[in-house]
Amino acid sequence: MKTHTKGNVVVEDIKIGDVHYEYGYGQELVVTVKTLPVKEERDDDNYWTWTSETKEGKEVEYGVSDKYSHYGPNIYTYPAYRPLDSWSPEDFKKAF
C-alpha cells in the first residue's frame, strides 16, 4: 500500500526537482523537492520525511505517517486552489 499526502501525492513516487503546491489557511506555498523521502520504521507505523525549498531559498521539512497520512501536509502536484483561468497548460497536464 502506498502512502499519500492529503493532496493525494504518492510519497514513494516523489522525486528531486518535483514542484509541489501546499495549501493551508488560505495560503499557497510553491516548493521544489530537494531530498528524496526517507522511511523511518516505527513500532506500528512508518514515517516518511523529505525536504523541499521555496523560490526564496527557505527549506521546508515534510513528514507523513503511513497510518495517519490524513494528518499529513496538504500538498498537490498542481495548483489545486487557484482559479482555472490562471493555470498554465503544464498545470492542466499535471492535474488531469
N, C-alpha and C positions, 0 to 999 in steps of 0.2 A: 504494500500500500504506500502510495506517495504522500508526502506532506505538502499542504497548501497554505498559503497566506490567506488572510481574509479576502483579499482581492483575487484569489484563485491562481496565484503564481505558484508553479510547482518548484519547491525549494531545491530538490535534487537536480533540476534542469537549469538552474541559474548559472550563467557563465560570466566571466570577467568581461567588462565592457557593455553588458546589458544595461539598458536605461529603464528605470522604474519610476513610477509616479505614486507617491504616498499621499494619502488623504486623511485629514482629521481636523475637527473643529473649524471647518470651512476653509481650510488652507490646503494648498498643493505644494509638495516638495518634489522636485525632479532630481534624481540621483543616478550615478553611474556606478555599477558594481566594481569594486577594486580587489576583493578576495573571494575565492570560491567558498561556498558553505562547508563548514566542518561539523561533523556529527560527534556529539558527546553522548556516550551511552550512560544512562542513569538506571536506577533500580527497576522502575516500571515504565520508563519512557526514554525517548531520545530527544536531545535538544540541539538544534542547528543554529550556528552563528556565522555571520559574514559581515563584511564592511563595505560600505558604499561611500561615495563622495558627492557633495553638491557642486554646482557650477562655480561657486565661490571658493572651493577647495576645502570645505569643512567635512570631516569624517562623520559618518553616521553608522553606528553599530546596530545590527539587527539580530533578533533571536526568535526562533519559532520552536515550539514543543510539538512533537508528533501527537501526543494525547490531547493537548489543549490548543491546537492551532487556531481555533476560533477566537482566541485572545491575542493572537499574533498581530503583526503590522498589517495595515490596510494598504498593501501595495499592488499595483497593476503594471502590466507591460504597455499600457496605452493610457491616454488622458481621460479616464473614465468619467470625471465630473465636469468636464469642460463642455460648452455648447458645441454641437457638431459642426457649426459653421467655422469654428476656429481650428478644426482638425486638419492636419496635412494628409496627403494621400498615403504616406507611410503609416500614420496613426490608424487609418482605416484598415490597412493590411494587417497590422498587429492585432487589432480588435476582432476582426472577422476573418 
